[in-house]
Amino acid sequence: MYEGYIRPQENNHRTDIHWCAFTNKAGAGPMFIADKTFEINASPYLTEDLNNGDDIYNSQPLTEKTNYHHLNDPKPQRLIDFY
C-alpha cells in the first residue's frame, strides 16, 4: 500500500475495514477480522523511518538512517509494520 511521495512519509491509512490479511506468495500469514470496522496502516517501512510531515527533519536528529529526503532513500525491510 506504499504511495511513492517525493519525501518519504507515512501514507495509505485505511478506514472502515472489516478484514485484512497479510500473506506471502504461498497464502500463509495472519488475517484480522472484526465485528465492527477498524483502521489500519501496513508498510514494509518502520514508521519512525518515514517523515511524519511536521517538518522537513521528521522531528528527530538527522542520522544516516533518518536523513531521508527522496523517494528511494528508505529501503523496504522484511517485515510489516502495522498499527
N, CA and C atoms as an extended XYZ file, in Angstrom:
249
Properties=species:S:1:pos:R:3:atomname:S:1:resname:S:1:resid:I:1 pbc="F F F"
N         0.812       -1.188        0.000 N   MET     1
C         0.000        0.000        0.000 CA  MET     1
C         0.859        1.257        0.000 C   MET     1
N         2.116        1.155       -0.336 N   TYR     2
C         3.026        2.299       -0.291 CA  TYR     2
C         2.719        3.272       -1.417 C   TYR     2
N         2.666        4.530       -1.097 N   GLU     3
C         2.489        5.599       -2.072 CA  GLU     3
C         3.826        6.310       -2.200 C   GLU     3
N         4.331        6.435       -3.398 N   GLY     4
C         5.662        6.987       -3.623 CA  GLY     4
C         5.716        8.502       -3.603 C   GLY     4
N         5.479        9.108       -2.443 N   TYR     5
C         5.618       10.554       -2.330 CA  TYR     5
C         7.085       10.946       -2.498 C   TYR     5
N         7.316       12.172       -2.964 N   ILE     6
C         8.681       12.648       -3.167 CA  ILE     6
C         9.474       12.567       -1.869 C   ILE     6
N         8.907       13.084       -0.763 N   ARG     7
C         9.554       12.985        0.544 CA  ARG     7
C         8.961       11.783        1.261 C   ARG     7
N         9.746       10.782        1.621 N   PRO     8
C         9.222        9.570        2.262 CA  PRO     8
C         8.431        9.901        3.524 C   PRO     8
N         7.172        9.503        3.563 N   GLN     9
C         6.314        9.813        4.697 CA  GLN     9
C         5.249        8.744        4.880 C   GLN     9
N         4.654        8.750        6.061 N   GLU    10
C         3.565        7.817        6.347 CA  GLU    10
C         2.440        8.055        5.347 C   GLU    10
N         1.808        6.976        4.879 N   ASN    11
C         0.741        7.123        3.893 CA  ASN    11
C        -0.126        5.883        3.814 C   ASN    11
N        -1.228        5.999        3.103 N   ASN    12
C        -2.166        4.913        2.816 CA  ASN    12
C        -2.850        4.333        4.042 C   ASN    12
N        -3.222        5.192        4.971 N   HIS    13
C        -4.028        4.777        6.114 CA  HIS    13
C        -5.399        4.359        5.587 C   HIS    13
N        -5.906        3.222        6.014 N   ARG    14
C        -7.212        2.720        5.568 CA  ARG    14
C        -8.204        2.770        6.718 C   ARG    14
N        -9.433        3.143        6.404 N   THR    15
C       -10.505        3.203        7.401 CA  THR    15
C       -11.669        2.338        6.947 C   THR    15
N       -12.593        2.082        7.859 N   ASP    16
C       -13.799        1.282        7.571 CA  ASP    16
C       -13.459       -0.108        7.032 C   ASP    16
N       -12.450       -0.721        7.612 N   ILE    17
C       -12.014       -2.061        7.208 CA  ILE    17
C       -12.765       -3.094        8.054 C   ILE    17
N       -13.233       -4.162        7.423 N   HIS    18
C       -13.868       -5.270        8.143 CA  HIS    18
C       -12.894       -6.433        8.327 C   HIS    18
N       -11.985       -6.588        7.386 N   TRP    19
C       -10.986       -7.653        7.475 CA  TRP    19
C        -9.781       -7.286        6.619 C   TRP    19
N        -8.654       -7.880        6.900 N   CYS    20
C        -7.467       -7.759        6.063 CA  CYS    20
C        -6.559       -8.953        6.346 C   CYS    20
N        -5.719       -9.272        5.391 N   ALA    21
C        -4.790      -10.397        5.528 CA  ALA    21
C        -3.428       -9.976        4.985 C   ALA    21
N        -2.389      -10.465        5.608 N   PHE    22
C        -1.018      -10.228        5.176 CA  PHE    22
C        -0.415      -11.586        4.856 C   PHE    22
N        -0.358      -11.917        3.592 N   THR    23
C         0.072      -13.258        3.200 CA  THR    23
C         1.300      -13.208        2.295 C   THR    23
N         2.014      -14.323        2.304 N   ASN    24
C         3.134      -14.463        1.379 CA  ASN    24
C         2.610      -15.083        0.078 C   ASN    24
N         3.494      -15.393       -0.836 N   LYS    25
C         3.076      -15.951       -2.133 CA  LYS    25
C         2.368      -17.288       -1.992 C   LYS    25
N         2.646      -18.013       -0.911 N   ALA    26
C         2.005      -19.306       -0.677 CA  ALA    26
C         0.637      -19.147        0.009 C   ALA    26
N         0.276      -17.906        0.359 N   GLY    27
C        -1.005      -17.658        1.001 CA  GLY    27
C        -0.983      -17.785        2.509 C   GLY    27
N         0.182      -17.941        3.098 N   ALA    28
C         0.291      -18.068        4.553 CA  ALA    28
C         0.524      -16.707        5.190 C   ALA    28
N        -0.132      -16.464        6.311 N   GLY    29
C         0.057      -15.220        7.047 CA  GLY    29
C        -1.155      -14.895        7.885 C   GLY    29
N        -1.056      -13.857        8.718 N   PRO    30
C        -2.161      -13.515        9.618 CA  PRO    30
C        -3.326      -12.850        8.895 C   PRO    30
N        -4.532      -13.115        9.410 N   MET    31
C        -5.745      -12.465        8.927 CA  MET    31
C        -6.434      -11.834       10.129 C   MET    31
N        -6.920      -10.628        9.952 N   PHE    32
C        -7.627       -9.910       11.002 CA  PHE    32
C        -9.075       -9.706       10.564 C   PHE    32
N       -10.016      -10.123       11.396 N   ILE    33
C       -11.444       -9.987       11.119 CA  ILE    33
C       -12.092       -9.355       12.341 C   ILE    33
N       -12.988       -8.381       12.108 N   ALA    34
C       -13.604       -7.667       13.226 CA  ALA    34
C       -15.121       -7.608       13.058 C   ALA    34
N       -15.822       -7.567       14.186 N   ASP    35
C       -17.268       -7.397       14.157 CA  ASP    35
C       -17.640       -5.982       13.717 C   ASP    35
N       -16.811       -5.014       14.113 N   LYS    36
C       -17.005       -3.624       13.714 CA  LYS    36
C       -15.846       -3.222       12.822 C   LYS    36
N       -15.998       -2.109       12.155 N   THR    37
C       -14.912       -1.662       11.282 CA  THR    37
C       -13.719       -1.180       12.112 C   THR    37
N       -12.543       -1.193       11.492 N   PHE    38
C       -11.329       -0.713       12.140 CA  PHE    38
C       -10.472        0.021       11.132 C   PHE    38
N        -9.385        0.599       11.595 N   GLU    39
C        -8.441        1.324       10.754 CA  GLU    39
C        -7.096        0.609       10.795 C   GLU    39
N        -6.319        0.757        9.719 N   ILE    40
C        -5.018        0.092        9.693 CA  ILE    40
C        -4.058        0.800        8.740 C   ILE    40
N        -2.815        0.763        9.069 N   ASN    41
C        -1.702        1.101        8.193 CA  ASN    41
C        -0.823       -0.142        8.122 C   ASN    41
N        -0.303       -0.431        6.968 N   ALA    42
C         0.634       -1.549        6.823 CA  ALA    42
C         1.733       -1.111        5.863 C   ALA    42
N         2.967       -1.381        6.236 N   SER    43
C         4.084       -0.892        5.441 CA  SER    43
C         5.321       -1.761        5.641 C   SER    43
N         6.143       -1.899        4.604 N   PRO    44
C         7.430       -2.572        4.776 CA  PRO    44
C         8.495       -1.623        5.310 C   PRO    44
N         8.071       -0.441        5.753 N   TYR    45
C         8.966        0.550        6.342 CA  TYR    45
C         8.545        0.787        7.786 C   TYR    45
N         9.492        0.946        8.695 N   LEU    46
C         9.155        1.309       10.058 CA  LEU    46
C         8.651        2.752       10.073 C   LEU    46
N         7.627        3.022       10.850 N   THR    47
C         7.044        4.358       10.902 CA  THR    47
C         8.089        5.408       11.268 C   THR    47
N         8.981        5.087       12.204 N   GLU    48
C         9.986        6.064       12.618 CA  GLU    48
C        11.018        6.357       11.527 C   GLU    48
N        11.058        5.533       10.481 N   ASP    49
C        11.968        5.787        9.371 CA  ASP    49
C        11.367        6.733        8.339 C   ASP    49
N        10.059        6.986        8.419 N   LEU    50
C         9.381        7.846        7.460 CA  LEU    50
C         9.144        9.223        8.056 C   LEU    50
N         8.977       10.204        7.206 N   ASN    51
C         8.761       11.567        7.657 CA  ASN    51
C         7.331       11.723        8.133 C   ASN    51
N         7.140       12.320        9.304 N   ASN    52
C         5.790       12.496        9.845 CA  ASN    52
C         5.107       13.736        9.302 C   ASN    52
N         5.790       14.537        8.504 N   GLY    53
C         5.196       15.700        7.873 CA  GLY    53
C         5.189       16.950        8.725 C   GLY    53
N         5.583       16.846       10.003 N   ASP    54
C         5.591       18.029       10.865 CA  ASP    54
C         6.646       19.036       10.418 C   ASP    54
N         7.784       18.537       10.009 N   ASP    55
C         8.826       19.412        9.493 CA  ASP    55
C         9.733       18.584        8.591 C   ASP    55
N        10.614       19.240        7.921 N   ILE    56
C        11.481       18.553        6.964 CA  ILE    56
C        12.447       17.583        7.635 C   ILE    56
N        12.673       17.748        8.952 N   TYR    57
C        13.625       16.906        9.655 CA  TYR    57
C        12.973       15.767       10.424 C   TYR    57
N        11.687       15.549       10.248 N   ASN    58
C        10.982       14.424       10.858 CA  ASN    58
C        11.021       14.469       12.380 C   ASN    58
N        11.220       15.643       12.957 N   SER    59
C        11.224       15.837       14.414 CA  SER    59
C        12.181       14.915       15.149 C   SER    59
N        13.234       14.511       14.513 N   GLN    60
C        14.221       13.668       15.161 CA  GLN    60
C        15.604       14.040       14.641 C   GLN    60
N        16.657       13.698       15.372 N   PRO    61
C        18.008       14.029       14.912 CA  PRO    61
C        18.313       13.364       13.578 C   PRO    61
N        19.000       14.079       12.718 N   LEU    62
C        19.380       13.500       11.434 CA  LEU    62
C        20.551       12.545       11.640 C   LEU    62
N        20.355       11.326       11.227 N   THR    63
C        21.400       10.314       11.259 CA  THR    63
C        21.456        9.688        9.881 C   THR    63
N        22.372        8.788        9.682 N   GLU    64
C        22.433        8.093        8.402 CA  GLU    64
C        21.109        7.393        8.111 C   GLU    64
N        20.443        6.901        9.168 N   LYS    65
C        19.195        6.167        8.989 CA  LYS    65
C        17.988        7.075        8.775 C   LYS    65
N        17.975        8.269        9.348 N   THR    66
C        16.785        9.116        9.282 CA  THR    66
C        16.926       10.312        8.344 C   THR    66
N        18.027       10.452        7.669 N   ASN    67
C        18.231       11.595        6.782 CA  ASN    67
C        17.652       11.310        5.400 C   ASN    67
N        16.359       11.034        5.348 N   TYR    68
C        15.694       10.691        4.094 CA  TYR    68
C        15.037       11.924        3.487 C   TYR    68
N        15.401       12.232        2.282 N   HIS    69
C        14.825       13.380        1.589 CA  HIS    69
C        14.208       12.990        0.247 C   HIS    69
N        14.429       11.779       -0.224 N   HIS    70
C        13.969       11.377       -1.544 CA  HIS    70
C        13.253       10.030       -1.486 C   HIS    70
N        12.439        9.789       -2.480 N   LEU    71
C        11.615        8.595       -2.579 CA  LEU    71
C        12.389        7.296       -2.400 C   LEU    71
N        13.586        7.207       -2.961 N   ASN    72
C        14.335        5.949       -2.909 CA  ASN    72
C        15.303        5.862       -1.741 C   ASN    72
N        15.272        6.814       -0.801 N   ASP    73
C        16.181        6.776        0.347 CA  ASP    73
C        15.875        5.635        1.320 C   ASP    73
N        14.645        5.514        1.848 N   PRO    74
C        14.392        4.390        2.759 CA  PRO    74
C        14.318        3.087        1.968 C   PRO    74
N        14.808        2.028        2.556 N   LYS    75
C        14.776        0.720        1.899 CA  LYS    75
C        13.735       -0.160        2.590 C   LYS    75
N        12.881       -0.839        1.815 N   PRO    76
C        11.890       -1.734        2.436 CA  PRO    76
C        12.598       -2.801        3.269 C   PRO    76
N        11.954       -3.203        4.353 N   GLN    77
C        12.508       -4.228        5.213 CA  GLN    77
C        11.676       -5.506        5.083 C   GLN    77
N        12.197       -6.592        5.593 N   ARG    78
C        11.481       -7.863        5.551 CA  ARG    78
C        10.573       -7.957        6.777 C   ARG    78
N         9.586       -7.059        6.827 N   LEU    79
C         8.649       -7.019        7.941 CA  LEU    79
C         7.401       -6.275        7.479 C   LEU    79
N         6.381       -6.324        8.288 N   ILE    80
C         5.194       -5.493        8.082 CA  ILE    80
C         4.997       -4.702        9.356 C   ILE    80
N         5.112       -3.395        9.236 N   ASP    81
C         4.853       -2.504       10.363 CA  ASP    81
C         3.396       -2.091       10.244 C   ASP    81
N         2.545       -2.617       11.129 N   PHE    82
C         1.134       -2.239       11.035 CA  PHE    82
C         0.624       -1.815       12.394 C   PHE    82
N        -0.353       -0.940       12.344 N   TYR    83
C        -0.963       -0.411       13.560 CA  TYR    83
C        -2.337        0.089       13.235 C   TYR    83
